[in-house]
Amino acid sequence: MTAMSATGAVAFLGRYEGLRTRLPGARVEWVDALRDRAAAAFRTQGFPTRRVEAWKYTDLASVSGAAFGEPLTSVDDAPTLPAALHPRAVFVDGRFRPDLSSLDGLAFPVESLGQALPRLEGWLGALARPEAQPLVALNGMLFEDGMVVDVPAGVAGGVLELLTFAAESERAPAYHPRHLVRLGAGASLTIVESAVGPTSARYLHNPVFEIEVAEGARLNHGRLQQEGAEGVFLSTVYARVGAGATYDNFTLNAGAKLARNEIHVALTGPKAEAHMNGVQLIGDGQHADTTTALDHAAPNCSSRQTYKTVLTGRSRGVFQGKIHVHQIAQKTDGYQMNQALLLSPEAEIDSKPQLEIYADDVKCSHGATVGELDADHLFFLRSRGIPEAQAKAILVEAFLTEAVEAVADETIRTALSRGVAGWWQRQGIAGGIEEA
């Protein structure tokens, strides 16, 4: 552990030692063992540095060297929420708020992890491995709450919203929710997840998802990351997809000073499918990282990944995507593409698509493009009397619309469209686009 990473690691380990007898599930033998295992892994690893290959392009020095405190949210810290269009679970500073949630009418149970914890042995921690992921280890020792969703076999679950808010605070709180989602054979569900926070507050949101999609089931998972301008969002998702099942993930990264969206998907049964797509909208002073790891571990499976990034001002984007095709995974069909649009001479993008193939009967491809706005397209619009700033905005919106319109689920597509429009408004549309 380096001196830099030890600063934050020691503080979090100290907090764990001080809270361990008061955390949910304390003195439940298997929960204590799970937390101690995570703490031991985090003590060994500390925060990852750029010497770690998976973190080569994203520097956590600002996180590891900062002093984050425990959330002290009160009932009075209730954010103003938009009207609920669907059943909704609300978390404030990572803690479930039943007074703000509306879960009536669901055909399956949605519970607070803090309340359900004693019954989750064998489920919690089945996919997330703290020894391999330092931020999962940090989550594993300090999680307090989360959402537990269990859709029975054959049930059409409809739409469920998950909203996580950061409350206004001068303490720079850190919270680590653990969310568990399980779909039985033939079940279906759409989750629309949103993470938002106050403009000026500094905080750390470190969620971990463990998702199991059984044979023939389908999970649509839309994610809107719109954290505050000083927030840090470090998310890790694990999904295991069974035979004939589909996991469809689309992530919009449009907030936070520092954001990392890391997704691990394993296709474990024949004819399983994974769609992992997203858009990163990165403004001046922001850093956003999308890292994916897709395991084709069964034959006749297919996967599609398309991530688009728009960068303005002095910003930096990262895309790292790896497709691992195991020897057993014959007839694999995998596709991966990353496209970036630079709207400023000071913007940077690091792109690293990867294929690791051990089967000999596969169809796999990957690619990456980085560029500016097309001068011919811009000239075409300008020649028809459209002002330059508006012409640029039209071209960028077209670049993004192509990605959002590819989302099959209408509820997620609508939410993403609103998120993209909100980013444009914050950028000032014309004023947010700089001369390249």
N, C-alpha and C positions, 0 to 999 in steps of 0.2 A: 504494500500500500504506500503510495507516495505521500509526501508531507502535505501536498495540496489536498488530495482526496481524503486524508485522515481527518482534516478539520471538521468537515460535515459528518463523516462516518462516525467519529467518536461522539459527536453530539447526539446523533440519532440512536446510537447504541446506549448511551447514557439515559436517554429518554425511555428506551425499552426497559432497561433495568429498573427505572423508577416507576413505570406503569404496569409492569408485567402482572402484578397481582390484582390490577383493577381493569385490565382489558377484557372485553367480552370473551367468555369461554375459559377464563382463568380457573385453574385447578381442575379442569376437565383434562384427563391425562393425554389424550391424543391431540388436543388443541395445544397444550403446553409443549408437547414434543414437536409439533409442526412449527410453532413460533421459535423454539430454541434452535431447531434445524436452520430456519431462515436467518436467525441472528448469527449463528456460527458461519454461514455462508457469507453474510454481509461483512462480518468481522474480518474474514479472510480476503475478500475482494475489495471492499471499500467502493467508492464511486468509480465507475469506469473512466479511464483517461483516453486521450487520443492515441496512445500507444496500443490500445486494444483495437484490432482491425475493424470490428463492428462499429466502433465509435471514432473512427479515424477522422470523420468530417464534422463531428459534433462535439463541442467542448463543453463539459459540465463544470468547469472551474467556477463559474458564477453561482452554481448550485452547491457544489461541495464546499465552497468557502463561505457560504452565507449562513446566517443564524435564523433558522425557522423555528417557530414555536408551536405549541399545541393549540388547536382551535378551541376557542371559548365561546362558541355560538350560543346565543340565548333565543328563546321563543320570539323575542321582539325583533330578531334579525331576519324577519321574513321578507323576502324580495317580492316585488310586484310582478305577478305572473300573468302571462296572456291567458285568455280563456282556453280551457282544455277541450280539444276536439276529439280526443280519444282517452281511454283510461291512462292515467299518468302516475308515475312514482317520482317523488321529488326528494332530492338530497341537498342539504345545505352544509357546506364544509365537510362533505363526505358522510353525513349522518342522515338517516331516513327521517323524513318529516311527515308523519301521518296526517297532521293538520293541514298540510298543503297538498297532499296527494289525493287522487280520486281513482279508486281501483274497482268501483262497482261495475258489475256486468261482465266481468271476465269469466271465461269458461275454465280457468285454471288458476292455481294459487300463485300469488306474488307476495313474497315475505321479505322482511328485513333480515339480513344475514346475522345481525347482532342478536336477534331473537331466535332465529332458527339454528344457530351454530351448533348446539349439542347434537342435532340430528343429522349433521352433514358429514359425518365420518365416511371416508372412502370417496366422497365427491369433491370436497374442498381439497385442493392441492393435487388432484389426480393428473392435471395437465401442466400446471405451472411449476417449473423446476428452479428453485432458488440458487442451486449450485451453478446453473448455466447463465442466469440473468441477475446481475446485482440489483436492479430496480425491482425485480420480482421478490428478491430476498428482503429488500427494504419494506415492500408492501406486506410480505408474509409475517414480519415480526410486529408490525404496527397497525395492521388493518383493524378497524373498529366496526365497520358496517358495510353494507352493500345490498344489492338486489338479488334475490333468489327466485328464479322463474323455472317452473317445471310443467311443461305442457304434455299431457298424457298422449299416448298413441292414438292417432287418428283424429285428433282435435284440431279444428281450424281456429287458431288463436286470435285472428284479427290483428289489430294494431295496438302496440303498447309504447307509450312515451316514457323515456328516462331523462329527467332534467337534473343536472348538478349545478348548483350555484355556489360561488364563493361570496361570503358575506364581507361587508366592509370591515376592515380591521387594520390596526397599526402594528400587530404582532408578527406579521408575515407567517401565517399558519401553514402547516403542511398536513395533508390528509391523504389517506391511502385506501380508498374503497376497493373491495373485492366483490365482483359481480359473477354470479353463477347462472348459466342458462342451459337448460336441457330440453330437447325436443324428442319425444318418443317416436316410434316408427310411424311414418305417414303423417305426422303432425305438421303444422305450418304456423308461422308467426312473422310479423313485421315489427322490428324495434326501431324507433326513431330516437336516437340518443343526442342530447344537446349538453354542452358544457360551456357555461358563461361565467363572467366575473366582472367586478367593478373596474373602472378604467385605470385608476391610479394605485390600487392596492397590490402589494407583492405577496405571492403565495405559491405553493407547490401542490399540484394535483397529480397524484401518481396512481391511477387506477389500473387494476388487472382484471381481465375477463377470462373466464374458463367456460367454453362453449362446447356442447356436445350435440351433434345433429345425427339422429339415428337413421336407420335404413328408410329410404324413401321420403324423408322429411325435408322441409325447406325453411330456411331462416333468411329473411331479408334484414340486413343490419345497416341502417343509415346513421352516419355519425357526423355531427356538426360541431366542430371545435371552434368556439368563438370566445375564448378566454380574454380577460382584460389585458391591456397593453403591457403591464408589468408582471403578468402571471407566467408560471412555468407549467407546462403540460407534458408529462412523460407517461405515455400509455402503452401497455402491452396486452395484446389479445392472443389467446390460444384457442383454436377451434379444431375439433376432430369431427370429420365428416364420414358417415358410413355409406354403405353400398346404395347407389341410386339416389343419394341425398344431395342437396345443394346448399352451399353457404354463399350468399351474395352480399358482399360488403362494399359500401361506397363511403369514403371519408372526405369531408371538406375541412381542410386546415386553413382557418382564416383569422386566427387570433393568437394571443400569447407572445411574449417576447422571445421565448424559447419553447419549441414544441417538437416532440418526437412521437410518431405514430408507428409502433412496431407490431406487426401481425405475423403470427405463426399458424399456418394451416396444414393439417395432415389429412390427405385423402386416403382412407384406410380400407375402403371397400370398392369392389368393381363398379364402374359407371358413376362414381361420385364426381361432383362438379364444384369448382370454386371460382367465383368472380370477385376479384379484388381490384377495385378501381378507386380513383380519387382525384381531387383537385387541391392544389396548394396555392393560396393567395398570400403573397408575402410582401408586406409593406416595409418602408424604411425602418431600419434598426431591428428587424425581426429575423429569426433563424427558424426554419422548419425542416424537419427530417422525416421522410417516410422510408421505413425499412421493412421489407417483407421476406418471409422464408416459407416456401411452399414445398411440401413433401408429397410427391406422387409415390405412394407406398402400395398401390394395388393396380391391376391392369384395367385398361379401357376407361381411364379417367381423363377429364378435360379441365383445363384452367385458362382463365383470361385475366390479364392484368393490363390496365391502361391508366397511367397517372400523368396528369398535366399540371404544370407549375407556371405561375405568372409572378414575376418579381419586379418590384419598383424600388427606387431609391437605393440606399446602401443596405442591401439585404442578401441573405444567403439561403439557398435551398439545397436539399440533399435527397437523392433517391438511390436506395440500395435494394435490389431485388434478386433473390436467388430461387431458382427452380431446381430441386433435387429429385431426379428420377431414379428410383431404386431398380435393381435388376429384375425384380418381379413385375415391375410396372410396364409390361409390354402394351403396345397400342396407346400409349400416352399421347395426348394432344395438348400442348402447352404453348401459350403465347404471352409475351410480355413487351410492353412499350412504355417509354417515358419521353414526354415532350415538354420542353421548357421554352418560355417566351420571356426574353429579357427586355424590359422597358427602360432600363437605365444603364449607363456605362459602368456604374459601380456595383451592379448586381452580379451575383455569382451563383452558379449551379454546379454541383458535383453529382454525376450520374454513374452508377455502377451496376448494370444488369449482368446477371450470371446464370449460366446453365451448367449443371453437373449431372451427367447422364451415364447410367450404367446399364441401360437396356438398349437393345439394338433395333427394335421395331417401334420407333417413335416419330412424332412430328412436333418439333419444338423450334421456336424462333424467338429472338429478342432484338430490341433495338432502342436507340435513343437519338433524339434530335434536339438541338439547341439553336435558337436564332432570334432575330429581331422581327418586327412587323414587316410584312412583304411590301417593298417599295411600290411595286406595280399596283397592288390592291389599294394602297393608300392613294396613289395618283388617280386611280379610277374614281374613287369617292370624292377626292378634292376637285376633280374636273367637272363634277356635277354639282358644285356649289356647296358642298358640305365642309364646314370649318375643320381645320386640321385636328384640333383636339377631339372634336366629336367623331371624326373619321377614325382616329386611333381607338377611341372607345368602342366604336362599332366592331372593329376588327378583333379587339380583345374579347369582347362579349361573344362574338361568333366562335372564337377559339374555345371558350368555356362552355358555351351552350351545347356544342357538339358532345362534350363529355357528359353533361348533366342529362341531356335528352336520351342518352343511351341507357339510363336507369329504368328498369322495367317496372318497378313498383311506383305507382302514382303518388302515394303518400310521401314516400322518401323523395321522389323527384320534385314535388312541390316545395318541400322543406328546404331542399338544396338550392332551388332557384331563388327562394327568399334569402337564403344565406349569402349567395353570390351577389344579389342586388344590394344587400346590406353592406357588403364589403365595398362595393362601388360607391355607395353613399358616403361611407367613412373616408374613402380616398378622394372624394370630391369629383369623381368621374374625370373631367378634363384636367383638373389640377393634380390628380394623382399620377398622371402619365408624363414622364420626363423625356426630353430629347435623348435618344440613344447615340 
